[in-house]
Amino acid sequence: MGWSCRTDAMNTFKRIAAKHNAGHEYGNDLKDKKGNSIGFFETGEEQEDGAIVGTIMRYTDSTKTYAVPFQDFRINPDGTIAKFYGET
């Protein structure tokens, strides 16, 4: 079984992912407004309405060895961002 979401939601997610994947070898690299690496994001479970949800993980130290859940995110089925750190 594959993961399913609406096309509009996926297009928004791809735009956000491309912004945070640029030049990073380990996947996504979430940055604050100053450009400092603060963590990464993981997608969550499939949603019946076609939305994309997940969790933003924040590094706990400068070595970026450990991370803890920081904030949930949601991209609505129509592609609008309901909640995502630093995105509107």
Long-range contacts (C-beta under 8 A, 24 or more apart in sequence): 3-43, 3-46, 4-46, 4-50, 5-46, 5-47, 5-50, 5-51, 5-52, 5-77, 6-50, 6-51, 6-77, 6-78, 6-79, 8-77, 8-78, 8-79, 9-50, 9-51, 9-52, 9-75, 9-76, 9-77, 9-78, 9-79, 10-52, 11-79, 12-52, 12-75, 12-79, 12-80, 12-81, 13-43, 13-52, 13-75, 16-75, 16-81, 16-84, 16-87, 30-56, 30-85, 30-86, 31-86, 32-86, 33-86, 37-64, 39-67, 39-70, 40-67, 41-73, 44-72, 49-77, 50-77, 51-75, 51-76, 51-77, 51-82, 56-84, 56-85
